[in-house]
Amino acid sequence: MDSSMIDILQSKAPDLIVDGVELYEVHPSLGLLPGKYFVSRDGQVYSIAIHRFLSGTSDKDGYQVMNLKRADHRRGLKTAVAKVVLWTFRGAPPEDMKVPTCEHIDGNRTNNNIKNLKWLERSINCSVRVNTLRGEACRNSVLTEPQVHEICRLLTMTKMSYRKIALRFGVSIYTIVDIHDRRSWNHIGKDYDFDQRNRLKTDPRLSEYPIILSIKDVEKILNVCKNTVKKKLKSKQIYSYKEGHYVRIPKIALIEYMEQKGIKVDK
């Protein structure tokens, strides 16, 4: 294996585990406040001071950056997430590099997974960008097309958070955001209506698949109390989607459940 692609922390236990995410303290050479920041292999940065993952922003070129506190307590340091990941898991760039830069192997500038990053001379990095393959055609792509289709489905039909989707597929949260914002995998994402996700938040009645009932409606239909309804929802006996005081239930599932209980229903 190329020595520049070796994970120097591969055999080291994580310094911190938050929500199932293994985190390691950032490399001291970055000049950041010691013991304050931790990073995962997929590029999630966690602040121990505020006990949460940092969201960061995109710079003018589309790279993920964060304003992190310096060790000398001066003004915040605008730092590329890719640089934090590379320094932490690969160490310093090779000494023979005049101007080292962080290369995103699959061409996706928001995919800061350590497997997708390596140190590269700036002049070489600039020359290879135009020839980078996109999507699954790139042999270093973290995701496959079926996985991207499933991510797009979750972004369209559910309210699952970006972070939970990222954890499910083992990628950075920025990869999910990038798919949603159509900056990557757009040849697949263009077939999905991501705005439907926002409509679900404001109008729980919008869906062509299930029927929408209030919890009170379900109480009357099943002739049970509210607590029983909530218990059945929690156990997923009749659960499909819950939002506020409404329950999103596939009609066929509700009909089958009612028939099992001997309740007459008009199909």
ABEGO torsion letter per residue (X at the ends): XBAAABBAAAABBBABBBGGBBBBBBBAAAGBBBGABBBBAAGBBBBAAAGBBBAEBBBAAGBBBBBBBBAAGBBBBBBBAAAAAAAAAAEBBBAABABBBBBBAAGBAABABAAABBBBBAAAAAAAAAABBBEAABAABABBAAAAAAAAAAAAABABBAAAAAAAAGBBAAAAAAAAAGABGAAAAAABBAAAAAAAAABAABBAABBBBBAAAAAAAAGBBAAAAAAAAAAGAABABBBEABBBBBAAAAAAAAAAAGBBBBX
